[in-house]
Amino acid sequence: MSNQTKESKNQLRSLISVSPKLYRYITSELEKRYHIHSYDLQAGAIKKDDGVHIFLRYGEHYNNEKDQFLTNEMLEDGKVLETFVEEVGEACKQVMIDDYFNKMTP
């Protein structure tokens, strides 16, 4: 494998371009459970041979981040992914509430 191919594999890219199915699952679950929309997040990923490393940024200036490496086996099982979505949903919801009250405070 050439150095350029290895280098491009390890770069952070949009999750929707790395795995559209995974992106749709995460955003639909966050919207359904927590009323968090796709525009409330920045979803990135690094594709690796044995899985995908997901980075989700959220908050007013996207300065909060949760990340998780999911192996191909974890993706098939779905339990770790579901737990990750719950953690992100709760954290994002709290940050959005805090951002709102900070804006409204005189």
N, C-alpha and C positions, 0 to 999 in steps of 0.2 A: 504494500500500500504506500502511495507516495506521501510525502510530508504535507502537501497541500490538502490531500483527502483527509488525513488524520487531523489536521488543524481545523478544517471546516466541520468535522464531526464534533469537535469539542467546543464549539462556539455557541453562545446563548442565542437562540432564535425564538421567534414567536411560537407559543404552544400550538396555535391553530395550524401553523405550517409543519410542525413536527408531527403532531398527532391530532387531526381534526376531530376524531371520535372522542378522544380523551378530553379535549377542550370543550366539546359540546356537553359531555357528561358533567364535568365540573361546573360549568356555568349554569346548566339547567338545574342541577341540584342546589346550588347556592341561591338561585332565583326562587326556586320552589320552596325551600326550607327557610331562607333568611331574607328574602326580598332584596338580595344583592344582585345587581345587574352586571352584565359583561363590561359596561363602561365604568364600573366602580373598581375594576381590576386591571392589572397588567399581567398577563400570563406569559411566561417564557419557559423554555426548556432546553436542555442539552441532551441530545440523543446519544446513547452509548450502546455498545454491542449487547450488553446484558439487561438493558432497561432504559429508563428515561429519568432525568433529574428535573423536577418541576420547581419553578420559582413563581410565586404569586405575590405581587405587590399591591398594596391597597392603602387607603387613607387619602386625605386631601391632596397631598403632593406625591402620593405613591411612595412614601418614605418608610412604610412598614412592610415587612416581608416574611413570608413563611416559605420554606422549601422542603422538599422531600425527594429522596431517590427511591424510585419504584422499580424493582426488577420485573422482568417479564412474567415470572411466576406470581408476584404480588398483584400485577395488573389482572391476570386471569382470575385470581382468587377474589379480589375486590374488597376484602376487609380492611386492609391498610389504606387503600384509597378512600374508602368511606370514612374512616377515622380522620384522615387528613382533611377531607372536605368539611367535616364537623369542626375541627380545630380552626380552620381558616374562616369558616362561617361565623363562629363565635367571636374570634379575634377581630374580624373585619367589622362585624356589627358593633362591637364595643368601641372601636376606633371611630366609626362613623357617628355614633352617639356623642362621643367626646368632642369630635370636630364640630358637630352641630352646636353643642352647648358653649364651646369656646367662641364660636362666631356670634352667638346670641348674647353673650355676657357683655354688658356695657363697659 
